[in-house]
Structure formats: C-alpha cells, structure tokens
Amino acid sequence: MNGGSRVTVVGESLVDLIWRRGAGHVVPVPGGSPANVAVGLHRLGRPATLVTVWGDDPPGELVRAHLEGSGVDVCRAPSEAGRTTLALAYLDDAGAATYDFLTAWDPRELPVPADTAVLHTGSLAAVVEPGASRVLELCREFRSTPGRTVVTDLNVRPAVQPDRAAYRQACLRLAGVSDVVKASDEDLSLLFAGLAPADAGRLLLAEGPRLVVVTLGADGALAVTAGAQVRVPAPRTTVVDTIGAGDTFQASLLDAVAARGVPSSPEGLREVLTRCTVAAAVNCSRTGANPPTLAELEQAVADRAG
C-alpha cells in the first residue's frame, strides 16, 4: 500500500527501561510510540517525517543514534526541557508491558513538511503539557485544509495523568480534531468504564472523526463508522512480547490511509484491518518494537490468505 503521500508523525521519542520479571537488570531501549510508528512507516516504504524532541543527555544520545540508524527523516523541534523522556516498562511472564514515565514534552513549535498529506499524533504528546495544547492546535489547523487527514492514537497512559475524567476529556478533544481515531480495548475501558469496545468507539465517533479503530489484542480488531461495523480476528502467532504491537498496527493503518484515503466500505475496512493485525502479529513474534518491512508484511499477508 506504499506510495508517494507523506505521513508526518508528531510526538515523543523516549528510552524504555525494560524490566522483565525475574531478570536482575534493566535494559535501556530507545523508542516511544510516535517514534515507533515513524520507523514502522519507513520500513513499509512510506515517506515519513518524525517531529519530536529529546534532551542533550545520555538517554537523548541513545535516541539520536537510534533515529539516525533507522533511516527515518527526523525534525528535532526546539525545546527547553533539556532532558529526554524515560519510560520504565515492566514485562510480565506473558511479555505484556505496564509503564511508568518521567516525561518531558515541551516543543516550542511543531514544523510540518509542506508536502504532508497525513498527520499522526497521540500517546503522551496529546496529554503532557505544555506540548499537548500545541499538538491539539496543530491538528485543528492541519485538518482545516482540504485534502489533509489527521489520524490519532489515544494510547492511554494513566501514569502521566491519573485523573481519569481529565484524561477522558483530553481524548475527546483529540477525537474532535481527528479524521481517524485508533484506541485499544484497554484504552477504552480506562476512559469509558463498563462500555463494550464498539459502544465506546461510537462515543468517540460522535466527536467528529469518520472512523474509529479498536484493537482487541489476541481477539483482533474492529472498525466503527457511521454506516458500518467490521471485526477481524487476529492471526495466530507465538508471542515473544507485545512492545510496539499497537504502534506497528498504527503504521500499517497510516500507510493505508495515505495510499487510499480513509476506508469506509465493509470490504475496505476488512482489508485494512486484516493487514494491520498481521503486521502487529509479526511484531509480537520478535523482541521489542520491531515492525515488518513491506516485503515481510506482504509475505505474511499472503501466507495468512493461503
């Protein structure tokens, strides 16, 4: 699904300090949801730019080297924090991660390349101030130009905003300036306790986006539009860990939107969701955030279909 339309990703780069149950040490790994998404897009052959910040500190040097090695086009926005965001990722026996954060997200400006067709943001960048307000305004302005699309990933992290009501309002505001919103079922259970994923998705849809996509972990994914609801199963895979799975899913979703626009028909939604779940499954079969290349993804999709 790759092509010429550029996707610009706005958000944090950070260092995950990975603590696996039973291990006697912590492993520093550069990442961050937006950075992972940008790497995933690059591997799919999609022109992509990452607008991000990091500090002039040892974690920042790790981020810089990682991004330079990834081949992603990076715009380092001016920032006054002087330090890099750190995330402590605890891995359980099944490889699932929970997080705590030491954040720094204060870009003074957010330069976006003029040829950007799709703008993506979310995660910490949409919640941590003062950057979150600037991100919201950027999305609003970008979306006001015909032919441009805003795609967001809620990627809820309660550790950075323990007030659930405040977090919910921040996510609703973000949905209101988005064309496509993606969230996990865990995200939605935190924001809208007691609601089924499809019902919570429709609450987000009421804020203005054309499409809400919900990932369901091992149960696949669903898509909700004004006229359709589609669900696909997840492919079987041997899970090494789940780090970066949602970001890999998002990169595939963004690639599809950049190539063909926002899907709306049941057939189009099913095709896109299937491709995204396969991409996430490939990532889960490997250690850390390690999205597939375009060739790997096309082979995995073909294997599943065969």
VENWO-V686724 format. One record per residue. N is the residue number from 1. RES is the residue in one small letter. SS is DSSP state (alpha for helix, beta for strand, coil for the rest). OMEGA is omega in radians with two decimals (NA if undefined). D_CENTER is the distance of its C-alpha to the mean C-alpha in whole Angstrom. Layout:
n = {N/N}
res = {RES/RES}
ss = {SS/SS}
omega = {OMEGA/OMEGA}
d_center = {D_CENTER/D_CENTER}
This chain:
n = {1/2/3/4/5/6/7/8/9/10/11/12/13/14/15/16/17/18/19/20/21/22/23/24/25/26/27/28/29/30/31/32/33/34/35/36/37/38/39/40/41/42/43/44/45/46/47/48/49/50/51/52/53/54/55/56/57/58/59/60/61/62/63/64/65/66/67/68/69/70/71/72/73/74/75/76/77/78/79/80/81/82/83/84/85/86/87/88/89/90/91/92/93/94/95/96/97/98/99/100/101/102/103/104/105/106/107/108/109/110/111/112/113/114/115/116/117/118/119/120/121/122/123/124/125/126/127/128/129/130/131/132/133/134/135/136/137/138/139/140/141/142/143/144/145/146/147/148/149/150/151/152/153/154/155/156/157/158/159/160/161/162/163/164/165/166/167/168/169/170/171/172/173/174/175/176/177/178/179/180/181/182/183/184/185/186/187/188/189/190/191/192/193/194/195/196/197/198/199/200/201/202/203/204/205/206/207/208/209/210/211/212/213/214/215/216/217/218/219/220/221/222/223/224/225/226/227/228/229/230/231/232/233/234/235/236/237/238/239/240/241/242/243/244/245/246/247/248/249/250/251/252/253/254/255/256/257/258/259/260/261/262/263/264/265/266/267/268/269/270/271/272/273/274/275/276/277/278/279/280/281/282/283/284/285/286/287/288/289/290/291/292/293/294/295/296/297/298/299/300/301/302/303/304/305/306}
res = {m/n/g/g/s/r/v/t/v/v/g/e/s/l/v/d/l/i/w/r/r/g/a/g/h/v/v/p/v/p/g/g/s/p/a/n/v/a/v/g/l/h/r/l/g/r/p/a/t/l/v/t/v/w/g/d/d/p/p/g/e/l/v/r/a/h/l/e/g/s/g/v/d/v/c/r/a/p/s/e/a/g/r/t/t/l/a/l/a/y/l/d/d/a/g/a/a/t/y/d/f/l/t/a/w/d/p/r/e/l/p/v/p/a/d/t/a/v/l/h/t/g/s/l/a/a/v/v/e/p/g/a/s/r/v/l/e/l/c/r/e/f/r/s/t/p/g/r/t/v/v/t/d/l/n/v/r/p/a/v/q/p/d/r/a/a/y/r/q/a/c/l/r/l/a/g/v/s/d/v/v/k/a/s/d/e/d/l/s/l/l/f/a/g/l/a/p/a/d/a/g/r/l/l/l/a/e/g/p/r/l/v/v/v/t/l/g/a/d/g/a/l/a/v/t/a/g/a/q/v/r/v/p/a/p/r/t/t/v/v/d/t/i/g/a/g/d/t/f/q/a/s/l/l/d/a/v/a/a/r/g/v/p/s/s/p/e/g/l/r/e/v/l/t/r/c/t/v/a/a/a/v/n/c/s/r/t/g/a/n/p/p/t/l/a/e/l/e/q/a/v/a/d/r/a/g}
ss = {coil/coil/coil/coil/coil/beta/beta/beta/beta/beta/coil/coil/coil/beta/beta/beta/beta/beta/beta/beta/coil/coil/coil/coil/coil/coil/beta/beta/beta/beta/beta/coil/alpha/alpha/alpha/alpha/alpha/alpha/alpha/alpha/alpha/alpha/alpha/coil/coil/coil/coil/beta/beta/beta/beta/beta/coil/coil/coil/coil/coil/alpha/alpha/alpha/alpha/alpha/alpha/alpha/alpha/alpha/alpha/alpha/alpha/alpha/coil/coil/beta/beta/beta/beta/coil/coil/beta/coil/coil/coil/coil/coil/beta/beta/beta/beta/beta/beta/beta/coil/coil/coil/coil/coil/beta/beta/beta/beta/beta/beta/coil/coil/coil/coil/beta/coil/coil/coil/coil/coil/coil/coil/coil/beta/beta/beta/beta/beta/beta/beta/alpha/alpha/alpha/alpha/coil/coil/coil/coil/alpha/alpha/alpha/alpha/alpha/alpha/alpha/alpha/alpha/alpha/alpha/alpha/alpha/coil/coil/coil/coil/coil/beta/beta/beta/beta/beta/coil/coil/coil/coil/alpha/alpha/alpha/coil/coil/coil/alpha/alpha/alpha/alpha/alpha/alpha/alpha/alpha/alpha/alpha/alpha/alpha/coil/coil/coil/coil/beta/beta/beta/beta/beta/alpha/alpha/alpha/alpha/alpha/alpha/alpha/coil/coil/coil/coil/coil/alpha/alpha/alpha/alpha/alpha/alpha/alpha/alpha/alpha/coil/coil/coil/coil/coil/beta/beta/beta/beta/beta/coil/alpha/alpha/alpha/coil/beta/beta/beta/beta/coil/coil/coil/coil/beta/beta/beta/beta/coil/coil/coil/coil/coil/coil/coil/coil/coil/coil/coil/coil/alpha/alpha/alpha/alpha/alpha/alpha/alpha/alpha/alpha/alpha/alpha/alpha/alpha/alpha/alpha/alpha/coil/coil/coil/coil/coil/alpha/alpha/alpha/alpha/alpha/alpha/alpha/alpha/alpha/alpha/alpha/alpha/alpha/alpha/alpha/alpha/alpha/alpha/alpha/coil/coil/coil/coil/coil/coil/coil/coil/coil/alpha/alpha/alpha/alpha/alpha/alpha/alpha/alpha/alpha/alpha/alpha/alpha/coil}
omega = {-3.09/-3.11/-3.00/-3.01/-3.09/2.96/3.03/-3.11/-3.13/3.10/-2.96/2.81/-3.08/3.03/3.02/2.99/-2.95/-3.13/-3.14/-3.13/3.12/3.14/-3.10/-3.11/3.11/-3.12/3.09/-3.13/3.12/-3.12/-2.99/-3.05/-3.14/3.11/3.10/3.12/3.14/3.08/3.11/3.10/3.14/-3.13/3.08/3.12/-3.12/3.01/-3.04/3.06/3.07/3.04/-2.97/3.06/2.93/-3.07/3.04/-3.10/-3.12/3.06/3.11/3.09/3.09/3.10/-3.12/-3.12/3.13/-3.10/3.09/-3.14/-3.09/-3.08/-3.13/3.01/-3.03/2.99/3.12/-3.11/3.09/-3.07/-3.13/-3.03/3.13/3.10/-3.07/3.09/3.08/3.07/3.04/-3.08/3.10/3.12/3.08/-3.06/3.13/3.14/3.11/-3.02/2.89/-2.91/2.86/-2.95/2.86/-2.89/3.00/-3.10/-3.09/3.12/3.12/3.07/-3.08/-3.11/-3.12/3.11/-3.04/-3.09/3.14/3.09/-3.11/3.08/3.12/3.02/3.14/3.12/-3.08/-3.06/-3.12/-3.07/-3.04/3.10/0.14/-3.07/-3.04/3.14/3.12/3.09/3.14/3.14/3.09/3.13/-3.13/-3.12/-3.11/-3.09/-3.10/3.12/3.13/3.12/3.11/-3.05/3.07/3.12/-3.10/3.09/-3.07/3.05/-2.98/3.11/-3.07/-3.12/-3.13/3.08/-3.07/3.13/-3.04/3.14/3.11/3.12/3.13/3.13/3.10/3.14/3.09/3.07/3.13/3.09/-3.11/3.11/-3.07/2.98/3.12/3.07/3.04/3.09/3.02/3.06/3.08/3.06/-3.04/3.11/3.08/-3.09/-3.03/-3.05/3.06/3.14/3.02/-3.10/-3.13/3.14/3.08/3.08/3.13/3.03/3.09/-3.14/-3.13/3.13/3.06/3.12/3.11/-3.07/2.98/3.12/-3.13/3.04/-3.04/3.14/-3.12/3.13/3.05/-3.08/3.06/3.11/-3.13/3.00/3.12/-3.05/-3.07/2.98/-3.04/3.10/3.08/3.09/3.04/3.06/3.09/3.10/3.03/-3.04/2.99/2.92/-3.05/-3.12/3.09/-3.10/3.13/3.12/3.09/3.05/-3.09/3.11/3.12/3.09/3.12/3.12/3.13/3.14/3.13/-3.10/-2.95/-3.05/-3.11/-3.14/-3.12/-3.13/3.09/-3.14/3.14/3.11/-3.12/3.13/-3.12/-3.14/3.12/3.13/-3.13/3.14/3.08/3.11/3.13/3.14/3.08/3.11/-3.10/3.14/-3.10/-3.10/3.06/3.10/-3.05/-3.05/-3.12/2.92/3.11/-3.14/3.12/-3.13/-3.14/3.10/3.13/3.08/3.13/3.12/-3.14/-3.13/-3.11/NA}
d_center = {18/18/20/21/18/16/13/12/9/10/10/11/12/14/16/16/19/19/22/23/25/29/28/30/28/24/22/20/17/15/12/9/5/6/9/8/6/9/11/10/11/14/15/15/17/15/17/14/14/12/14/14/17/18/22/25/25/25/21/21/23/21/18/20/21/18/17/20/20/17/19/16/17/17/18/19/19/22/22/25/23/25/22/19/17/17/16/18/17/19/19/22/24/22/19/17/15/16/15/18/17/19/17/18/17/19/19/22/21/18/19/18/20/22/21/18/17/14/12/8/7/7/7/10/11/12/14/16/19/20/17/16/19/18/15/16/19/17/15/19/21/19/19/22/23/24/22/19/15/13/9/7/5/8/7/11/12/16/17/17/18/21/22/20/22/21/17/18/19/16/14/17/17/14/14/18/16/14/15/12/10/8/9/10/14/14/12/15/18/17/17/20/22/24/23/22/18/20/21/19/17/20/20/17/18/21/20/20/17/18/15/14/12/12/11/15/15/18/19/16/15/16/16/18/20/23/25/23/22/21/20/19/20/18/20/22/21/22/20/20/17/13/12/9/9/6/4/7/8/5/7/10/10/9/12/14/14/15/18/19/18/17/18/21/23/23/24/21/18/20/19/16/15/17/16/12/14/16/13/12/15/16/14/15/19/18/18/15/12/14/12/15/17/18/21/20/18/21/23/21/21/25/25/24/26/29}
